[in-house]
């Protein structure tokens, strides 16, 4: 059973596990600060924590990060080492490194620094920087056992992924967690070509501020946003106004985003997925079903490693977590939904810790699960021998009167539902007043949206049996638009029975009867429907197929629940507004934004539908 315990607020760099007696890091570890030279002469700032117990040898467990290895100073210690308390108690040589060009490291920083195949002498990328770092550590840090592991979440997850390409022989185990993989197709800067406005603006207004040289502190953000992000971005207007009003071309990567509005060589070079070849370390890929930032990166990193490296130890763990929630929360709930157990604690103790202990210390007993996934509806873990597992691709058709049916429409007459998409009044992505993208919107009650006239709602009758989906959700819409471009947002929702009881305690008065739990949502910018590199306009008034593959789910719709689909053409300000005219949106003017009359068809000839990955046990 699920219980409501309110909104979970997680600071991106913090940890909020249950209160426990603090571990005295300084009493057990000696800290050293080192500049490690790379093959081109650039030196990278590295903090090393060595166990004070000199009676045995230790493996190295490292993290490379653009987010600072602070605190800086030989006498200033981190309050916590490693992914969890068990690691620091067990004993490892912990290594933290500022990546090239960030904080105290020398060199020039590049976002998602591209991998260079067939390098010439002296050429460097993140694979060589990692290799050179490991090589130096193995040769110079006393009492290491010659084995190295690496882990990281989000951007550090990307550096973990890069580490396993052309890996150093001493690198035995790696855990890329919520890793970035492709910033145009599916990760946290774009989804299917649509620009993730709130996240990119908020992130790069701090992260993108240039540093004058090595610094031991964070830069101040260029913009202090008011609480109401929806109103802020609506008032900002077209994307060029971000520079005119706020950034003034001080954020180089923002300018790069604005200059590369298609999937061109700039973005293609930052796609890490084709380079996961000849992987030798054991890999444990970790992510959350409700990751608002890098769900794409997680799933596709695992799949690419599987594709190019059959037979290696490559495992996937997917839990009911937001971005990094497996390390920053107990994992017992997200938003208004509770999962019945401390899923993060289970993962840390029973999966991640044994993984590194096995490959770095030779500890027996590690159970190598190919895919360990949490069912977010039935609230249980299951182990699979591959992901995605075999499923039955089952069509679910949009039908008249806001219904969904498993039978294809038999009526040949054109039938449709319609709405007007007005960029001046975009559909919000959340009911909350917030200036951040947040994390709980990925599982938020959608009743705030289904009452809007510019949101189409379709739902099944109450289910008589359980319906389990495991794998990618695919969408095929047949639509006509009165203009030459539009966005299509599709949301898949679990509607709770009207008789569902409210949770206790219930301080915010959340009514669970009819709760519309978002399971998966995504956006497709229509001009990229055929090719992300070569956008094409819509023909005004012509029925056009819009296909989209949403990210995988593992969710059981229980008996008595309904499956709902909502369709809309804005999701603001999570994603930028589409002017609904075929143009380079990054150069749009305020008066370019037009209303669009949109029709979604569900006749026999133009049968809009979802393709569900249905499994049966």
C-alpha positions in Angstrom: 0.0 0.0 0.0 1.1 3.6 -0.7 1.2 6.4 1.9 1.5 10.1 1.4 4.2 11.9 3.4 4.5 15.1 1.5 7.0 16.7 -0.9 10.6 15.5 -0.8 13.1 18.3 -1.3 16.6 17.3 -2.3 19.5 19.7 -2.8 21.5 18.4 -5.8 24.8 18.0 -3.9 23.5 16.9 -0.6 22.4 13.7 1.1 19.3 13.3 3.3 19.6 9.7 4.5 18.2 8.9 8.0 20.0 10.5 10.9 22.9 8.5 12.2 26.0 9.1 14.3 28.6 11.0 12.0 31.6 9.1 10.9 34.8 10.9 11.8 36.5 11.0 8.4 39.6 12.8 9.7 40.2 10.2 12.5 40.3 7.4 9.9 41.8 9.1 6.8 44.7 11.3 5.9 44.0 13.8 3.2 46.5 14.9 0.5 46.0 17.5 -2.2 47.9 16.8 -5.4 48.3 18.2 -8.8 48.5 15.3 -11.2 50.1 16.0 -14.6 48.4 15.0 -17.8 50.2 14.0 -21.0 49.9 17.5 -22.4 51.4 19.1 -19.3 48.1 20.3 -17.8 47.8 19.5 -14.1 44.5 18.4 -12.5 43.8 19.2 -8.8 43.1 16.0 -6.9 42.1 15.3 -3.3 43.2 11.9 -2.0 41.9 10.4 1.3 44.2 7.5 2.5 43.2 5.2 5.3 45.4 5.8 8.4 45.4 2.0 9.0 48.7 0.9 7.4 48.3 -2.8 8.1 46.7 -3.6 4.7 46.4 -2.5 1.1 43.3 -0.8 -0.4 41.7 -0.3 -3.7 41.2 3.2 -5.1 37.6 4.5 -5.5 37.5 7.7 -7.5 35.2 10.3 -8.8 35.9 13.0 -11.4 33.6 16.0 -11.2 33.0 19.5 -12.6 31.2 20.4 -9.3 34.2 20.9 -7.0 36.1 18.4 -4.8 36.0 20.9 -1.9 36.5 21.6 0.8 40.0 22.8 -0.2 42.9 22.8 2.1 44.9 19.9 3.5 43.3 20.3 6.9 39.7 20.6 5.6 38.0 17.2 5.2 34.8 16.1 3.5 32.1 15.1 5.9 31.5 11.9 3.9 33.5 9.7 1.6 32.2 7.4 -1.1 28.7 6.6 -2.1 27.5 5.5 1.4 28.6 5.1 5.0 29.6 1.5 4.4 32.4 2.5 2.0 34.2 4.8 4.3 33.8 2.3 7.2 35.2 -0.5 5.1 38.2 1.3 3.9 39.2 2.5 0.4 41.6 5.1 -1.0 39.1 7.8 -2.0 40.1 10.1 -4.8 38.2 13.2 -6.0 39.4 15.2 -9.0 38.3 18.6 -10.4 38.1 17.9 -14.2 40.1 20.0 -16.6 39.3 23.7 -16.5 37.0 23.5 -13.4 37.7 24.9 -10.0 41.3 24.3 -9.0 42.4 22.3 -12.1 44.4 23.8 -14.9 43.3 23.9 -18.5 40.2 24.9 -20.5 36.8 23.4 -19.8 34.5 22.1 -22.5 31.0 20.9 -21.8 30.6 17.2 -22.6 34.1 17.3 -24.0 33.9 15.1 -27.2 35.7 11.8 -27.4 38.6 11.8 -29.9 39.0 8.5 -31.7 42.4 7.6 -33.2 44.2 10.3 -31.2 47.4 11.8 -32.3 50.3 12.1 -29.8 49.5 14.8 -27.3 45.8 14.9 -28.0 43.6 14.7 -24.9 40.0 14.0 -23.9 38.3 12.8 -20.8 39.4 9.2 -21.5 43.1 10.2 -21.6 42.7 12.4 -18.5 41.2 9.5 -16.6 43.8 7.1 -17.9 46.7 9.4 -16.9 45.2 10.0 -13.5 44.8 6.3 -12.7 48.3 5.6 -14.0 49.8 8.2 -11.7 47.7 7.1 -8.7 48.7 3.4 -9.1 52.4 4.4 -9.2 52.5 7.0 -6.5 49.8 6.4 -3.8 51.1 4.0 -1.1 49.4 0.8 -0.1 47.0 0.6 -3.1 46.2 -2.9 -4.3 46.4 -2.1 -8.0 42.7 -2.0 -8.5 40.6 1.1 -9.2 36.8 1.8 -9.3 35.0 4.9 -10.4 31.5 6.2 -9.9 29.5 9.4 -10.3 25.9 10.8 -10.7 24.8 13.0 -13.6 27.8 15.0 -14.9 30.2 12.8 -12.8 28.3 9.9 -14.3 29.3 11.2 -17.8 33.0 11.2 -16.6 32.5 7.7 -15.3 31.2 6.6 -18.7 34.2 8.2 -20.4 36.5 6.4 -18.1 35.5 3.0 -19.4 36.4 3.9 -23.0 40.0 3.0 -23.7 40.2 2.1 -20.0 43.4 1.8 -18.0 44.1 -1.9 -17.1 43.8 -1.1 -13.4 40.2 0.1 -13.8 38.2 -2.9 -12.7 34.7 -1.6 -11.9 32.6 1.5 -12.9 29.2 2.7 -12.0 27.9 5.5 -14.3 24.7 6.7 -12.5 22.2 8.9 -14.4 25.0 9.7 -16.9 24.6 12.3 -19.6 24.8 10.7 -23.1 23.2 13.0 -25.7 22.3 16.6 -25.0 20.1 17.0 -28.1 18.0 13.8 -28.3 17.0 13.0 -24.8 19.1 14.3 -21.9 18.7 17.5 -19.9 19.3 20.2 -22.5 16.9 18.9 -25.2 14.2 16.2 -25.7 13.6 15.3 -29.3 14.9 18.7 -30.3 12.8 20.7 -27.9 14.9 23.0 -25.6 14.7 22.3 -21.9 14.4 26.0 -21.0 14.1 26.0 -17.2 16.9 23.5 -16.6 19.4 25.0 -19.0 18.7 28.6 -17.9 19.0 27.7 -14.2 22.1 25.5 -14.7 24.2 27.5 -17.0 23.5 30.8 -15.2 25.7 29.4 -12.5 27.7 26.6 -14.1 28.4 28.5 -17.3 29.9 31.6 -15.7 33.5 31.8 -16.8 36.3 31.5 -14.2 39.3 33.9 -14.3 41.6 31.0 -13.4 41.7 28.2 -10.8 39.2 29.1 -8.1 38.1 27.3 -4.9 34.5 28.6 -4.9 31.3 28.6 -6.9 30.5 31.6 -9.1 27.5 33.6 -8.2 24.6 33.1 -10.7 24.1 35.8 -13.3 20.4 35.9 -12.7 18.3 35.8 -9.5 15.0 34.5 -10.6 11.7 35.4 -8.8 9.7 32.5 -7.3 7.3 32.2 -10.3 9.3 30.7 -13.1 6.3 30.4 -15.4 5.7 34.2 -15.3 9.4 35.0 -15.5 10.0 33.0 -18.7 6.7 34.2 -20.2 7.8 37.8 -19.6 11.2 37.1 -20.9 9.7 36.3 -24.3 11.6 34.8 -27.3 14.9 33.0 -26.6 17.1 35.8 -27.9 15.9 37.9 -25.0 17.8 35.8 -22.5 21.0 37.4 -23.8 19.5 40.9 -24.2 18.0 41.0 -20.7 20.2 38.7 -18.6 23.2 36.9 -19.9 24.6 39.5 -22.3 26.7 36.8 -24.0 28.7 36.0 -20.9 27.6 32.3 -21.0 29.6 30.8 -23.8 27.8 27.4 -23.8 24.4 29.2 -23.8 25.5 31.0 -27.0 26.6 27.6 -28.4 23.1 26.2 -27.8 21.6 29.2 -29.5 23.9 28.8 -32.5 23.2 25.1 -33.0 19.5 24.6 -33.3 19.7 21.3 -35.1 21.5 18.0 -34.5 24.6 19.1 -36.3 28.3 18.2 -35.9 28.5 20.2 -32.6 25.9 18.0 -30.9 26.8 14.8 -32.7 30.4 15.0 -31.4 28.9 15.1 -27.9 27.0 11.8 -28.3 29.0 9.3 -26.3 26.9 6.3 -27.2 28.7 5.1 -30.4 32.0 5.0 -28.5 31.1 2.3 -25.9 33.3 -0.3 -27.6 35.9 -2.7 -26.3 34.8 -2.1 -22.7 36.8 -4.1 -20.2 35.8 -3.0 -16.6 32.7 -4.4 -15.0 29.8 -1.9 -15.3 26.8 -1.1 -13.1 24.5 1.4 -14.7 22.1 3.1 -12.3 19.1 5.3 -12.8 15.6 6.3 -11.6 12.3 5.8 -13.5 11.4 9.4 -12.4 14.7 11.1 -13.4 13.7 14.4 -14.9 17.2 15.0 -16.3 19.1 11.9 -17.6 16.7 9.0 -17.9 17.6 8.8 -21.6 21.3 8.7 -20.7 20.9 5.9 -18.2 18.9 3.6 -20.4 20.8 4.2 -23.5 24.2 3.9 -21.9 23.3 0.4 -20.7 21.8 -0.5 -24.0 24.8 0.7 -26.0 27.3 -1.1 -23.8 25.2 -4.3 -24.2 25.1 -3.8 -28.0 28.8 -3.3 -28.5 30.2 -5.6 -25.8 28.3 -8.9 -25.6 29.2 -11.1 -22.7 30.9 -8.5 -20.4 29.6 -7.8 -16.9 27.2 -4.9 -17.6 24.2 -4.6 -15.3 21.3 -2.1 -15.0 19.5 -1.0 -11.8 16.3 1.1 -12.2 14.5 2.2 -9.1 11.6 4.5 -8.2 13.9 7.5 -7.9 14.3 11.1 -9.1 17.7 12.3 -10.3 20.2 10.9 -7.9 17.5 9.9 -5.4 19.2 6.5 -4.7 22.1 8.4 -3.0 20.2 11.5 -1.7 17.1 10.0 -0.1 15.9 6.9 1.6 13.9 6.1 -1.5 10.7 5.5 0.4 8.6 8.1 -1.5 8.6 10.7 -4.2 6.1 13.5 -4.1 2.8 12.2 -3.0 3.6 8.5 -3.7 5.2 6.1 -1.2 7.0 3.0 -2.4 6.6 0.8 0.7 10.3 0.3 1.5 13.6 2.2 1.7 14.6 1.4 -1.8 17.7 3.5 -1.8 19.0 1.9 1.4 18.4 -1.5 -0.2 20.3 -0.5 -3.3 23.3 1.0 -1.5 23.7 -2.0 0.9 22.7 -4.9 -1.3 23.8 -3.9 -4.8 26.3 -1.0 -5.0 28.5 -1.9 -2.0 28.8 -5.6 -2.9 29.5 -4.7 -6.6 32.6 -2.7 -5.7 33.6 -5.1 -2.9 33.6 -8.0 -5.4 35.5 -6.4 -8.2 37.9 -4.3 -6.1 38.5 -6.5 -3.0 37.6 -9.9 -4.3 34.7 -10.3 -1.8 32.6 -13.3 -2.8 28.8 -13.3 -2.7 28.0 -10.6 -5.1 24.9 -11.5 -7.1 25.3 -10.2 -10.7 21.8 -9.3 -11.7 21.6 -8.3 -15.4 18.7 -6.0 -14.8 17.2 -5.2 -11.4 14.1 -3.0 -11.8 11.4 -1.7 -9.5 7.8 -1.9 -10.6 6.4 1.6 -9.8 2.8 0.4 -9.7 3.0 -3.0 -8.0 5.8 -1.7 -5.8 8.2 -4.6 -6.0 11.7 -5.4 -7.3 12.2 -7.9 -10.1 15.3 -9.4 -11.7 15.5 -9.9 -15.5 18.1 -11.5 -17.7 18.0 -8.5 -20.1 16.4 -5.1 -20.6 14.1 -4.5 -22.1 12.6 -7.9 -21.6 10.4 -9.6 -24.3 7.1 -7.8 -24.4 4.0 -7.9 -26.5 3.7 -4.7 -28.5 0.0 -3.8 -27.9 -1.8 -1.0 -29.7 -4.0 1.3 -27.6 -6.1 3.5 -29.8 -7.5 7.0 -29.2 -11.2 6.9 -29.7 -14.3 9.2 -29.8 -15.6 10.8 -26.6 -12.2 10.8 -24.9 -11.9 7.0 -24.7 -9.0 4.6 -25.3 -9.6 1.1 -26.7 -7.5 -1.9 -27.7 -9.5 -2.5 -30.9 -8.6 -0.5 -34.0 -11.4 1.9 -35.1 -13.6 0.5 -37.7 -15.1 3.7 -38.9 -13.5 5.0 -42.1 -14.9 8.5 -41.6 -12.4 11.2 -40.5 -12.9 11.7 -36.8 -10.8 13.9 -34.6 -10.5 15.9 -31.4 -9.2 19.5 -31.6 -7.7 22.3 -29.5 -6.1 25.6 -29.9 -2.5 26.0 -28.8 -1.8 29.5 -27.7 1.9 30.4 -27.0 0.7 33.3 -24.9 -1.0 30.9 -22.5 1.2 27.7 -22.6 0.2 24.7 -20.5 2.3 24.6 -17.3 4.4 21.5 -16.6 3.5 21.6 -12.9 0.9 22.9 -10.6 3.5 24.3 -8.2 4.8 27.9 -8.2 8.5 27.3 -8.7 11.5 28.7 -10.6 13.1 25.3 -11.0 12.4 22.2 -13.0 12.1 20.2 -9.8 11.9 16.5 -9.6 8.4 15.6 -8.3 6.6 16.7 -11.4 7.6 13.4 -12.9 5.1 11.7 -10.7 2.7 14.7 -10.1 -1.1 14.6 -10.1 -2.2 15.8 -13.5 -5.7 17.0 -12.6 -4.4 20.6 -12.9 -3.9 20.0 -16.6 -6.9 17.9 -17.7 -9.3 20.7 -17.1 -7.7 23.0 -19.7 -9.3 23.3 -23.1 -5.9 23.0 -24.8 -5.3 19.5 -23.3 -6.9 16.5 -24.9 -7.8 13.7 -22.4 -8.4 10.0 -23.3 -8.8 7.2 -20.8 -9.7 3.5 -20.6 -12.6 2.1 -18.6 -11.5 0.8 -15.1 -9.2 -2.2 -15.7 -10.5 -5.6 -14.6 -7.0 -7.1 -14.5 -3.5 -5.8 -13.9 -1.8 -4.3 -16.9 2.0 -4.3 -16.7 4.2 -2.3 -19.1 7.9 -2.9 -19.2 9.9 -1.2 -22.0 9.7 1.8 -24.3 6.3 3.5 -24.9 5.8 4.4 -28.6 3.4 7.0 -29.9 1.9 7.4 -33.4 -0.2 10.5 -33.8 -2.0 11.6 -36.9 -2.4 15.4 -36.7 -3.1 18.4 -38.7 -1.9 21.9 -37.7 -3.0 25.2 -39.1 0.6 26.5 -39.0 3.9 25.1 -40.1 5.3 23.7 -36.8 4.1 22.6 -33.4 5.1 20.6 -30.4 3.3 17.4 -29.3 3.5 16.5 -25.6 2.1 13.0 -24.7 1.6 12.0 -21.1 0.8 8.5 -19.9 -1.1 8.5 -16.6 -2.3 6.0 -14.0 -5.7 7.2 -12.7 -6.5 5.9 -9.3 -10.0 4.7 -8.5 -12.4 7.4 -7.1 -12.8 5.2 -4.0 -9.1 5.5 -3.1 -8.7 6.6 0.5 -6.6 9.6 1.4 -3.3 9.0 3.1 -2.7 9.6 6.8 -1.1 11.8 7.8 -2.2 14.2 5.1 -1.0 17.7 6.0 -1.5 19.1 2.5 -4.9 17.7 2.0 -4.1 15.6 -1.1 -7.2 13.7 -2.3 -6.3 10.3 -3.7 -9.7 9.5 -5.2 -9.1 10.0 -8.9 -5.5 10.9 -8.5 -3.8 11.2 -11.9 -0.3 9.9 -11.4 2.1 10.8 -14.2 4.0 7.7 -15.3 5.8 9.0 -18.4 5.7 12.1 -20.5 7.7 13.5 -23.3 7.7 16.0 -26.1 8.4 15.9 -29.9 9.1 19.1 -31.9 7.2 18.4 -35.2 9.9 19.8 -37.5 12.2 17.1 -36.3 9.7 14.3 -36.9 11.8 12.8 -39.8 15.3 14.0 -39.1 16.9 15.8 -36.2 19.6 17.2 -38.5 17.3 18.4 -41.3 14.1 19.9 -39.9 11.1 20.0 -42.2 8.0 22.3 -42.0 4.5 20.9 -41.6 2.1 21.6 -44.4 -0.7 23.7 -42.9 -3.9 21.7 -42.7 -2.4 18.4 -44.0 -2.7 15.3 -41.9 0.8 14.2 -40.9 2.1 11.3 -38.8 4.0 12.3 -35.7 6.0 9.4 -34.2 7.8 9.4 -30.9 9.5 6.9 -28.7 9.2 7.8 -25.0 11.6 6.4 -22.4 11.1 3.0 -20.9 8.7 2.4 -18.0 8.2 -0.5 -15.6 4.7 0.0 -14.2 1.7 -2.1 -13.3 -1.8 -0.5 -13.6 -3.7 -2.3 -10.9 -7.3 -3.5 -11.2 -9.8 -0.7 -10.9 -7.3 1.9 -12.2 -7.5 3.6 -15.6 -4.8 4.3 -18.1 -5.1 7.9 -19.3 -3.4 9.8 -22.1 -3.1 13.5 -22.2 -2.0 15.4 -25.4 -1.0 19.0 -25.5 1.3 21.3 -27.4 3.3 23.1 -24.7 4.9 22.0 -21.4 6.1 25.3 -20.1 8.6 26.4 -18.9 10.1 23.0 -18.7 10.5 23.3 -22.4 10.6 26.5 -24.5 7.6 27.7 -26.4 7.3 26.8 -30.1 6.4 29.9 -32.2 4.4 27.4 -34.2 6.0 28.8 -37.4 8.8 26.9 -39.1 11.9 28.9 -38.2 15.1 28.8 -36.1 13.5 29.2 -32.7 16.7 30.4 -31.2 16.5 33.5 -33.4 12.7 34.0 -33.1 11.2 37.4 -32.4 8.4 38.1 -29.9 5.8 38.7 -32.6 6.6 35.4 -34.3 4.5 33.4 -31.9 1.1 32.4 -33.4 -1.9 30.4 -32.2 -2.3 27.0 -33.9 -5.5 25.0 -34.5 -4.6 21.4 -33.9 -6.6 18.3 -34.7 -5.7 14.7 -33.6 -7.3 12.0 -35.7 -8.6 8.6 -34.7 -10.3 7.1 -37.8 -9.6 3.8 -39.4 -7.2 5.4 -41.9 -5.6 7.7 -39.4 -5.6 5.7 -36.2 -3.6 7.6 -33.6 -2.4 5.2 -31.0 0.2 4.2 -28.4 2.2 1.0 -28.7 2.4 -0.4 -25.2 5.2 -2.9 -24.0 2.8 -5.3 -22.3 4.3 -8.2 -20.3 2.6 -11.1 -18.6 4.1 -13.3 -15.9 
